[in-house]
Amino acid sequence: MDQDYFDEQRWFLLSGIALLVVSLGLAILFLHKAREKQIQLINEKQELQRQLEEVLVGKQKESELFSTIAHDLRSPVVRLKSRLTLLKMKDESEQINILEQHATHLLHTLDNILHWSLVQLDKIEPYPQSTNLSQIIDSLIEEFAGLIQQKELMIRFDRQPVTIWANEILTSLVIKNVLHNAIKFTPANGTIHISIRKGLTATELVVDDTGPGIAPDRITKQQFGLGLNLCFQLMKRTQGRLQIENKMKQGTRVTLSWTNTGL
């Protein structure tokens, strides 16, 4: 009987040792698999980091390239536009007017590319200052006079001496893009209405046109061209706000707003 008891205890002991060995083996296998998985995740993370760095470097080089091209092309285009303007004073033929308008549009596009590149490179410093909205708009209406006359557009500007606290150069660029789009998409003999609203906490500049409007889904998804995309980024950087509304086949309303601080 003692022998049977001893055999039984030995069997339990051997079974426990075997179970412990198996458990230890499974634990070692599990730790080994976990280690392999951890190494795999680390390698994948490093690879993703490397790819991200390549993308960022590529994006920076692309932005620097655009900035260089736009900067180098801008000077000859400015000279070309100036010569065409002088030539138009002597020869008011339609061909000269068209060439001047093309030069104006090209210069406008180059300015957008240059500033877009600077935004991507984080080289825009939006230092605020007292900026007169009416003076900027008057200057832009004069700059676009050729396009306005060609399409026989009516510009209604509710002029009033309103100043905001924002960077004058960037503000002028934003308004220029908004006004250029309104002129571009408003059909011949259409109307563009520009108004300024100064409230207690904010100042708004509203540009209404009688163009075809923008599809609501494009507004929701913000599927715009370079000019308006640049406007959104610049307004965000200058603590401003840009809103676009489709007026149900009656044109587009663009609202720019700035808080009344710093004045």
Order of alpha helices (4+ residues) and beta strands (2+ residues): alpha-alpha-beta-alpha-alpha-beta-beta-alpha-beta-beta-alpha-alpha-beta-beta
